[in-house]
Each structure stands twice: as C-alpha cells, then as structure tokens.
Amino acid sequence: MATATLDQNEGQSPGTSASPRQAPREIMLGRSERLGYAERHSLLSVVEGLIAVSTVLPDGRRQILCLNAPGETICPICSADCWIEALTPSRLRVIQLDHDGGSNEAMFHLTHDRLIAANAHLLTLGRLDGAERIAAFIVDMCRRLGQPFGQGGSVLHLPMARDDVADYLGLNAETVSRLFSKLKKRKIVLFPTPTELIVPDLSVLEARVPSTLANGARGHLNGRNGGGS
C-alpha cells in the first residue's frame, strides 16, 4: 500500500490553530490510496478530490459508509475495520484544534452533522428501492459538487466509477448502469461523458426522493459537514 505524503501549504484553514509562521500540514493522496493508521485519526479537511470511508464484509463485499467532498471535514471517528481512501486524486489539510470552548463546540457540530448524514444514508439503504437510491445520490452529489446549469439544473463531474457508486448505495454495478441508462433514456439525466452528467431540471429528481431525505440533505449540505477549507 502506498504511503500518504505530507506537504506544506500557505494560508490557514478556518478552525485551525497553526501560527502564521507554520503553515498547516497537508496530505496528498492518489486514487485508491488510503490514509495511514495515525493520519486517519486526525481531523482532516478535504481541499480537493473526493474521500470515502469504507469497510468490508466477511464475504469480501465493500461498503462505502460516507463520502467527503471539498470544503467538508472528515470526522475522525473510525473503527479498526474501516479505512479512509481517495476515490480521485485528493488533497487533505490537517486541522489542529485548541483545547478550548470554541474547538469543543466545533467538534460537537461536526459530530452532530455526521450523525444526521449517517442516519439519512441508513434510511436510503434500508427503505429506498434502487431507482430512489440513484435519484437521492445524484441530487446529493449535485448539491455538493455540481455547478448551476440553465434554470434549475446542474452539471456534475462525478469522479466515481460505477463500482464505487454501487458500493455506496448497496447495489451492484450492473444495476447502477441500468438505472443510469433509464434516466438517460428519459432525458432526466444526460451523460456527455462517462464521468460527467447534466441534470436539466433538478426538481424532477428531487420529486423522486422522500421529502425527509431531501430536507435533511439540504440542511446537512448547508452545514458543509461541520466546515472545512
């Protein structure tokens, strides 16, 4: 397994305690590269890329537990059976927290936001069918990574293979491809390239997602997982 490297970077991320003379540490990860044991228990802000927290079942099936996009903070609560990996070349910033009331409050809000997101993902896996899971996933990714397109639409570069999407949604890659094809056939989602998609009218997909999840996602995304860079 490749080892993550630490770089120095100018500037200071909100919530860090690095002095002006000492730039925050940064970790560079290539695709599929994992954090070492020590680094994964640090508080990390995603600067670039897409980070997954994953685990594997006894039969070898992988499950992506959560995704972390730029501007979001990775919660350091991670069991021995989980790992943190980059789904695309990524850059992380190590956040140093002071032991004061402000830092404690920030950690409380981060943990609270992650629990909301975890509950929403649990509901998605436990109660939604495949088509609803895909719709919820695209809406979520558009809100986190997408750019405005036309009136009410979104364009999204999705740096995830179909296998990654499947492992996140508890499906198989063939089902993911089939459901994407249905959305493409109905022109609800357009695919200019395999890694780029355009949603002409995001409200059409939102209508396929239970309101509880849609509203929870909006609040979760407005909080940006407790902040970041």
C-alpha positions as CSV (number, residue, x, y, z in Angstrom):
1,M,0.0,0.0,0.0
2,A,1.4,3.4,-0.9
3,T,2.1,5.9,1.9
4,A,0.5,9.3,2.0
5,T,2.9,12.2,1.9
6,L,2.7,15.4,3.9
7,D,3.3,18.8,2.2
8,Q,3.4,22.4,3.5
9,N,0.8,24.9,2.2
10,E,0.5,28.6,2.6
11,G,-2.6,30.0,4.3
12,Q,-4.7,28.8,7.2
13,S,-8.0,26.9,7.2
14,P,-10.8,28.2,9.4
15,G,-10.8,26.5,12.7
16,T,-7.0,25.7,12.7
17,S,-4.6,26.8,15.3
18,A,-1.4,26.9,13.2
19,S,0.6,30.1,13.8
20,P,1.4,32.4,10.9
21,R,5.0,31.1,10.8
22,Q,3.9,27.5,10.5
23,A,1.6,26.5,7.6
24,P,-0.9,23.7,8.1
25,R,0.2,20.2,7.1
26,E,-1.3,18.7,4.0
27,I,-1.7,15.2,2.9
28,M,-1.7,14.2,-0.8
29,L,-3.5,11.0,-1.9
30,G,-3.6,9.3,-5.3
31,R,-6.7,7.4,-6.4
32,S,-7.4,4.3,-4.3
33,E,-4.6,5.4,-1.8
34,R,-5.5,5.0,1.8
35,L,-4.6,7.1,4.9
36,G,-2.2,5.5,7.4
37,Y,-3.3,4.5,10.8
38,A,-2.0,7.7,12.5
39,E,-3.3,10.1,10.0
40,R,-6.8,8.7,9.8
41,H,-7.5,9.7,13.4
42,S,-6.7,13.3,12.8
43,L,-9.3,15.9,12.0
44,L,-9.0,16.5,8.2
45,S,-10.5,19.0,5.8
46,V,-10.9,18.0,2.2
47,V,-9.3,20.6,-0.1
48,E,-9.5,18.8,-3.4
49,G,-10.8,15.4,-4.5
50,L,-13.3,13.0,-3.1
51,I,-12.7,10.9,0.0
52,A,-14.6,7.7,1.1
53,V,-14.8,6.0,4.5
54,S,-15.2,2.3,3.7
55,T,-15.4,-1.1,5.3
56,V,-15.6,-4.7,4.0
57,L,-18.0,-7.5,4.9
58,P,-16.6,-11.0,5.8
59,D,-17.6,-12.3,2.3
60,G,-15.4,-9.6,0.7
61,R,-18.1,-7.1,-0.2
62,R,-17.1,-3.5,0.2
63,Q,-19.4,-0.8,1.6
64,I,-18.7,2.9,1.4
65,L,-20.1,4.4,4.6
66,C,-19.8,8.1,3.7
67,L,-18.3,10.5,1.1
68,N,-16.4,13.7,1.8
69,A,-16.3,16.4,-0.8
70,P,-14.1,19.6,-0.9
71,G,-15.0,22.0,1.9
72,E,-16.1,19.2,4.1
73,T,-14.4,17.8,7.2
74,I,-13.7,14.1,7.8
75,C,-14.9,13.0,11.2
76,P,-12.0,11.1,12.9
77,I,-14.4,8.5,14.4
78,C,-13.3,5.4,12.5
79,S,-13.3,1.8,13.8
80,A,-10.4,-0.6,13.2
81,D,-12.5,-2.3,10.4
82,C,-12.8,0.9,8.4
83,W,-10.4,2.8,6.2
84,I,-10.2,6.2,4.6
85,E,-9.4,6.2,0.9
86,A,-9.3,8.7,-2.0
87,L,-11.7,8.0,-4.9
88,T,-9.9,10.5,-7.0
89,P,-6.5,12.3,-6.5
90,S,-7.1,14.3,-3.3
91,R,-5.6,16.9,-1.0
92,L,-6.4,17.0,2.7
93,R,-5.5,19.6,5.3
94,V,-4.8,18.5,8.9
95,I,-6.8,20.7,11.3
96,Q,-5.1,21.4,14.6
97,L,-7.7,22.2,17.4
98,D,-7.1,24.1,20.6
99,H,-8.5,22.6,23.7
100,D,-11.0,25.4,24.3
101,G,-14.7,26.0,24.2
102,G,-14.7,27.0,20.6
103,S,-13.0,23.8,19.5
104,N,-15.3,21.7,21.6
105,E,-18.3,23.4,20.1
106,A,-16.9,22.8,16.5
107,M,-16.4,19.1,17.3
108,F,-19.9,18.9,18.7
109,H,-21.4,20.4,15.5
110,L,-19.2,18.2,13.3
111,T,-20.3,15.0,15.1
112,H,-23.9,16.2,15.0
113,D,-23.8,16.8,11.3
114,R,-22.2,13.5,10.6
115,L,-24.8,11.6,12.6
116,I,-27.5,13.4,10.6
117,A,-25.8,12.3,7.4
118,A,-25.3,8.7,8.6
119,N,-29.0,8.4,9.6
120,A,-30.0,9.7,6.1
121,H,-27.7,7.2,4.4
122,L,-29.0,4.4,6.7
123,L,-32.6,5.3,5.7
124,T,-31.6,5.4,2.0
125,L,-30.1,1.9,2.2
126,G,-32.8,0.4,4.3
127,R,-36.0,1.8,2.8
128,L,-35.5,3.1,-0.7
129,D,-35.5,1.0,-3.8
130,G,-32.7,1.1,-6.4
131,A,-34.3,3.9,-8.5
132,E,-34.9,6.1,-5.4
133,R,-31.3,5.5,-4.2
134,I,-29.9,6.6,-7.5
135,A,-32.1,9.7,-7.6
136,A,-31.1,10.6,-4.0
137,F,-27.5,10.1,-4.8
138,I,-27.5,12.3,-7.9
139,V,-29.3,15.1,-6.0
140,D,-26.9,14.9,-3.1
141,M,-23.8,14.9,-5.4
142,C,-25.2,17.8,-7.5
143,R,-25.7,19.9,-4.3
144,R,-22.2,19.1,-3.0
145,L,-20.1,19.0,-6.2
146,G,-22.3,20.4,-9.1
147,Q,-22.4,23.7,-10.8
148,P,-25.6,25.6,-11.9
149,F,-26.9,24.7,-15.4
150,G,-29.7,26.7,-17.0
151,Q,-32.8,27.4,-14.9
152,G,-32.8,24.9,-12.1
153,G,-30.4,22.4,-13.5
154,S,-26.9,21.2,-12.5
155,V,-23.8,19.9,-14.3
156,L,-21.7,17.5,-12.3
157,H,-18.3,15.9,-12.8
158,L,-18.6,12.7,-10.9
159,P,-15.1,11.1,-10.2
160,M,-16.6,7.8,-9.2
161,A,-16.6,4.5,-11.1
162,R,-19.8,2.6,-11.3
163,D,-18.4,0.1,-8.7
164,D,-17.9,3.0,-6.3
165,V,-21.4,4.2,-6.7
166,A,-22.7,0.6,-6.3
167,D,-20.7,0.1,-3.1
168,Y,-22.0,3.4,-1.7
169,L,-25.6,2.6,-2.5
170,G,-25.6,-1.1,-1.6
171,L,-26.3,-2.1,-5.2
172,N,-24.2,-3.9,-7.9
173,A,-22.5,-2.1,-10.8
174,E,-24.9,-3.6,-13.4
175,T,-27.9,-2.3,-11.5
176,V,-26.3,1.2,-11.3
177,S,-25.6,1.2,-15.0
178,R,-29.1,0.1,-15.8
179,L,-30.7,2.7,-13.7
180,F,-28.4,5.4,-15.1
181,S,-29.5,4.3,-18.6
182,K,-33.2,4.6,-17.7
183,L,-32.6,8.2,-16.6
184,K,-30.6,8.9,-19.8
185,K,-33.4,7.4,-22.0
186,R,-36.0,9.6,-20.3
187,K,-33.6,12.6,-20.6
188,I,-33.8,13.3,-16.9
189,V,-30.0,13.0,-16.8
190,L,-27.7,13.5,-19.7
191,F,-24.2,11.9,-19.9
192,P,-21.9,13.9,-22.2
193,T,-19.0,11.7,-21.0
194,P,-18.9,8.6,-18.6
195,T,-17.8,10.9,-15.7
196,E,-19.9,14.0,-16.5
197,L,-23.6,14.3,-16.1
198,I,-26.1,17.1,-16.7
199,V,-29.4,17.3,-14.8
200,P,-31.6,19.8,-16.9
201,D,-34.1,20.1,-14.1
202,L,-33.0,19.0,-10.6
203,S,-36.5,19.3,-9.2
204,V,-37.6,16.3,-11.4
205,L,-35.1,14.1,-9.5
206,E,-35.9,15.7,-6.1
207,A,-39.5,14.7,-6.6
208,R,-38.4,11.1,-6.6
209,V,-36.7,11.4,-3.2
210,P,-38.7,11.3,0.0
211,S,-39.1,14.8,1.5
212,T,-37.5,13.7,4.8
213,L,-34.3,12.9,3.0
214,A,-34.3,15.9,0.7
215,N,-34.8,18.3,3.5
216,G,-32.2,16.6,5.6
217,A,-29.7,16.7,2.8
218,R,-30.2,20.4,2.3
219,G,-29.6,21.1,6.0
220,H,-26.6,18.8,6.0
221,L,-25.1,20.4,3.0
222,N,-25.7,24.0,4.2
223,G,-23.6,23.0,7.2
224,R,-20.9,21.5,5.0
225,N,-20.2,18.7,7.4
226,G,-19.0,21.0,10.1
227,G,-17.0,23.3,7.9
228,G,-13.6,22.9,6.2
229,S,-11.3,24.9,4.0
